[in-house]
Amino acid sequence: MTRTVFVNGEYLPETEAKVSIFDRGFLMADGVYEVTSVLGGKLIDFDGHAKRLERSLNELDMQKPAEFDDLLEIHRKLVELNGIEEGMIYLQITRGAPDDRDFVFPDPETTRPTLVLFTQNKPGLAANPVAERGIKVISVEDIRWGRRDIKTVQLLYPSMGKMMAKKAGCDDAWMVEDGYVTEGTSNNAYIVKDGKIITRGLSNDILHGITRAAVLRFAQEAQMEVVERAYTIEEAQAADEAFVTSASTFVMPVVEIDGAAVGGGQVGPVAKRLREIYLEESLKTAI
Ligand code: PDD
């Protein structure tokens, strides 16, 4: 089925959607994005994603192509037009397409940002069988730039990390900098030890996950202890449990790190419970 996508004010069949070859997203990775999940035909944590988008744009001195209400309407319309019950909406904003390639930012008066949105239909996203068995990760060196708190479309290294994992017969990679885990290629990383949920604190070293914020809040509301600090791969391998969070995987257990089984290679009770709580609670506020 041909998707209906949104490009700069127009709803179009995906086959007719076009962006200039001079678009700075294409030439310079000069763009930001958001991924919002859809469950039961509704948007999960749209408010959080919209706020982070605004922050990403501000940090890069990029214009906002549409107001919050307009973005919400576009998201909802795409869900409806594409009949999405479970899946994702991907939004990308770039600094636009000037007349020619130039390192210098174009004049925002004459070059408007590019706004693109498309859906991904993923029936069974919430009842994902992978969450029952967990995923295997490898560690790779984190050689990304220093502003990982901004959700830019510079996704080459995370893609390479996933490919390294695939080559090693695993599902994903955890990135390590100065001996400590930063995050997964496209998710935030956690371990559980003696009932404590441990995850790296917020800084420019990691993306401030919207799912992370919600999961930590739900964990605290459920009287679970949360500790925000860095940890090593060795500590993670010796933990009782490990898991990752993101808008597309929610809470996903990790059962193996660099070939070492975590928690006996079985999905642990904390990750399992957090996934249940997250799906239950976030559906209540879905819009
Ligand atoms: N990735 N860290 C990184 C590097 C990410 O790319 C993501 C999200 C996260 C989790 O953030 P959130 O909970 O807001 O989804 C953490 C998205 C899903 C992606 O690129 O597909």
Residues whose N, C-alpha, C, O or C-beta is under 5 A from the ligand:
A	BS01	PDD	V35 E183 G184 T185 S186 N187 N188 L207 H208 G209 I210 T211 R212 T245 S246 A247 S248
